[in-house]
Amino acid sequence: MSLRYFHDLPAELAVSIVEFAAGHSALQLLLVSSTIHKVVLPVLYHTVHVTPANYGRIAKCGPTERRYFATWTRRVVAPTISAHQAIQLVGFFTSQQLESVHCTPTVHRAFAHDQLWRPRMLVAHGLHPLRDICGPQGMMMPYGFTGTHLFVSTALLPVAASSTESAPDFTHLSTSNVTHIVLQPWVPRPKAEDLVFCFARDLRALLTQCPYIERILVRLGNPALQRFCNAPLLKCALVELGREDARLSVDDGCASADDLEYLGTRDGIWIL
């Protein structure tokens, strides 16, 4: 195919070629023509994976590449970097169309030093108790997170629980922008009826204190829940709670929080 005919390819076909070539020869396509160059750049910068190995190179990039990040990045995947590394990248990912970030809450707070940091969805990476990820001592919302959709990839049920322990205070969430929460619970020991009880109690408090939350979805697809015989206990407790408040839904499928293509679908994760 001559350069002239390649230049005339429909934009949709050019995007398909770029996606197929990603990680191999996509950068070489930038040299084909100015038209292909304009099509390729948004695809290349759509998802940025930040790691301890490459954050330094990203931090040192020039003004042109910084502009590309700010203009076209829709998803930032940074589950393994530290808050110290993240602070060096403040100001890079400021697109108004920024869809999601996959990182720890502390890394998110580091990025949030930039007032233009406005991801719509936070995928909280790592093991986190529900009260720490949503409570006032956790992400300090709304300062830490100004988006609407929160996905806790592994919500850790309390390691030690007491039936007399008071429910946490979630009232600060009622003044934030959060409207949808997805939790994938993980229980650290078998047949943990006390922990399941406390988890359901915390969810009830969250629903009661936050009337503006439109939906909480609890996913029970973690194989460890089945192996430890906790999935039936959780499902029973949550279904009962769902009868009290229709905003709570339970999904016992096997969708993974690490499936970033799935998470990248704008509203896919909120649909059972």
C-alpha positions in Angstrom: 0.0 0.0 0.0 1.3 3.4 -0.9 1.6 6.2 1.5 -1.1 8.1 -0.3 -3.6 5.3 0.1 -2.7 4.7 3.8 -3.2 8.4 4.3 -6.8 8.0 2.9 -7.8 5.3 5.4 -10.9 6.0 7.5 -10.0 7.2 11.0 -11.8 4.2 12.6 -9.6 1.8 10.6 -6.5 3.7 11.5 -7.5 3.5 15.2 -7.9 -0.3 14.9 -4.4 -0.5 13.3 -2.9 1.5 16.2 -4.6 -0.6 18.8 -3.4 -3.8 17.1 0.1 -2.4 16.9 0.2 -1.0 20.4 3.4 -2.1 22.2 5.1 -3.1 19.0 5.2 -0.6 16.2 2.6 2.0 17.1 5.1 4.8 17.5 6.3 4.2 13.9 2.8 4.9 12.6 3.3 8.5 13.8 5.7 9.0 10.9 3.2 7.9 8.2 1.4 11.1 7.7 0.1 14.2 9.6 -3.5 12.7 9.5 -2.4 9.4 10.9 -0.3 11.3 13.5 -3.4 13.1 14.7 -5.3 9.9 15.0 -2.6 7.9 16.7 -1.7 10.3 19.5 -5.0 10.1 21.4 -4.9 6.3 21.2 -1.3 6.1 22.5 -1.9 8.4 25.4 -5.4 7.2 26.3 -4.2 4.9 29.0 -1.0 5.7 30.9 0.7 2.9 33.0 2.9 4.5 35.7 5.4 2.2 37.4 8.4 2.6 39.7 10.5 1.9 36.6 9.1 4.6 34.3 7.8 7.4 36.5 11.2 9.1 36.4 11.2 9.2 32.6 7.6 10.6 32.6 8.5 13.2 35.2 11.4 14.5 32.9 9.4 14.6 29.7 9.3 17.9 27.8 6.4 20.4 27.4 5.1 18.8 24.2 4.6 15.4 25.8 3.2 17.0 28.9 0.6 18.6 26.7 -0.2 15.2 25.2 -0.8 13.7 28.7 -3.0 16.7 29.7 -5.0 16.6 26.5 -5.6 12.9 25.8 -5.1 10.8 28.9 -8.4 9.2 30.0 -7.1 6.5 32.4 -4.1 6.4 34.7 -3.0 3.0 36.0 -0.5 3.3 38.9 -1.1 0.6 41.5 2.5 0.1 42.5 4.1 3.6 42.7 4.6 5.4 46.0 3.1 8.8 47.1 6.6 10.3 46.8 6.8 9.2 43.2 3.3 10.4 42.4 4.0 13.9 43.8 6.6 14.3 41.1 3.9 13.8 38.4 1.5 16.4 39.8 0.1 18.5 36.9 0.6 15.9 34.2 -2.9 14.3 34.0 -5.3 17.2 34.0 -7.6 16.5 31.1 -11.2 17.4 31.8 -12.1 14.0 30.3 -10.0 12.0 32.7 -12.1 8.9 33.4 -10.4 6.8 36.0 -7.3 6.3 38.1 -6.2 2.9 39.5 -3.9 3.5 42.6 -3.7 3.4 46.3 -5.6 6.1 48.3 -2.4 7.7 49.4 -1.1 8.0 45.8 -4.5 9.5 44.9 -4.1 12.1 47.6 -0.6 13.0 46.2 -2.1 13.5 42.7 -4.9 15.6 44.3 -2.4 18.3 45.2 -3.2 19.5 41.7 -6.5 21.4 41.7 -7.1 20.3 38.1 -6.9 16.6 39.0 -10.5 15.5 38.5 -10.8 11.7 37.7 -14.4 10.6 37.6 -13.7 7.2 39.0 -11.2 6.0 41.6 -10.2 2.3 41.7 -8.7 2.0 45.2 -5.9 -0.6 44.9 -4.9 -2.8 47.8 -6.5 -4.1 51.0 -8.6 -1.5 52.7 -11.2 -1.6 55.5 -14.4 0.0 54.5 -14.2 2.7 57.2 -10.6 3.6 56.1 -11.4 4.0 52.5 -14.7 6.0 53.0 -14.2 7.4 56.5 -12.9 10.8 57.4 -9.5 9.4 58.4 -9.1 7.7 55.0 -9.2 9.7 51.7 -10.5 12.8 53.3 -13.2 13.3 50.7 -14.1 15.5 49.1 -10.5 16.9 49.2 -9.0 13.6 48.3 -11.6 12.5 45.7 -13.9 14.9 43.8 -15.3 12.3 41.4 -18.6 10.4 41.5 -17.7 6.7 41.3 -15.6 4.9 43.8 -14.4 1.3 43.2 -12.7 -0.5 46.2 -10.9 -3.4 44.5 -10.4 -5.3 47.7 -12.5 -4.1 50.7 -10.9 -5.7 53.7 -13.4 -6.7 56.4 -12.1 -5.8 59.9 -9.5 -8.3 61.2 -10.9 -8.0 64.7 -14.5 -7.1 65.2 -16.9 -6.6 68.1 -20.6 -6.8 67.9 -20.7 -3.8 70.4 -18.5 -1.6 68.3 -20.2 1.5 67.1 -20.8 2.1 63.4 -18.4 4.5 61.7 -19.3 8.1 60.8 -19.8 8.5 57.0 -21.7 11.8 57.1 -18.8 13.6 55.3 -19.7 11.6 52.2 -23.1 13.3 52.0 -21.4 16.5 51.1 -19.1 15.0 48.5 -19.8 14.2 44.8 -19.8 10.4 45.3 -22.9 8.8 44.0 -21.8 5.2 43.2 -19.6 2.8 45.2 -18.5 -0.7 44.2 -16.9 -2.9 46.8 -15.2 -6.3 46.4 -15.0 -7.6 49.9 -12.2 -9.9 51.2 -12.5 -11.8 54.5 -9.2 -12.8 56.1 -10.4 -16.0 57.8 -13.0 -18.8 57.2 -16.6 -18.6 58.3 -16.2 -15.1 59.8 -19.7 -14.5 60.8 -18.7 -11.6 63.2 -16.8 -9.8 60.4 -19.7 -10.2 58.0 -22.0 -8.8 60.6 -19.8 -5.8 61.1 -19.5 -5.3 57.3 -23.3 -5.3 56.9 -23.6 -2.9 59.9 -21.1 -0.5 58.3 -23.0 -0.6 55.0 -26.2 0.1 56.7 -24.6 3.1 58.4 -23.3 4.3 55.0 -26.7 4.0 53.4 -28.4 5.8 56.3 -26.0 8.6 56.6 -25.6 9.3 52.8 -29.0 9.8 51.2 -27.4 11.2 48.0 -25.6 7.9 47.2 -27.5 6.4 44.3 -26.1 2.9 44.4 -23.7 0.6 46.3 -22.8 -2.6 44.5 -21.0 -5.4 46.4 -19.3 -8.0 44.2 -18.8 -11.5 45.6 -16.8 -13.0 42.8 -13.5 -13.3 44.8 -12.6 -17.1 44.8 -11.2 -16.7 48.3 -14.8 -15.9 49.6 -15.9 -19.3 48.2 -12.9 -21.1 49.6 -13.3 -19.7 53.1 -17.1 -20.3 53.0 -17.8 -16.6 53.4 -19.6 -15.9 50.2 -22.9 -17.4 51.4 -22.7 -15.6 54.7 -22.1 -12.3 52.9 -24.8 -12.8 50.3 -27.4 -13.7 53.0 -26.6 -10.6 55.1 -26.4 -8.3 52.1 -29.6 -9.5 50.4 -31.5 -8.9 53.7 -29.9 -5.4 53.8 -30.9 -4.9 50.2 -34.5 -5.5 51.1 -34.3 -2.6 53.5 -32.7 -0.2 51.0 -33.0 -0.8 47.3 -29.8 1.2 46.6 -27.7 -1.8 47.7 -27.1 -4.5 45.0 -25.2 -7.8 45.2 -23.4 -9.3 42.3 -22.0 -12.8 42.8 -20.4 -13.0 39.4 -16.7 -13.2 38.8 -15.9 -9.7 37.4 -12.5 -8.5 38.4 -11.5 -5.0 39.5 -8.2 -5.6 37.6 -10.1 -5.9 34.3 -9.3 -2.3 33.2 -11.0 -2.6 29.8 -14.1 -3.5 31.7 -13.7 -0.7 34.1 -12.9 1.7 31.2 -16.5 1.3 29.9 -18.1 4.5 31.1 -21.0 3.0 33.1 -20.3 -0.7 32.6 -19.3 -1.5 36.2 -22.6 -0.1 37.5 -24.7 -2.5 35.5 -25.4 -6.0 36.8 
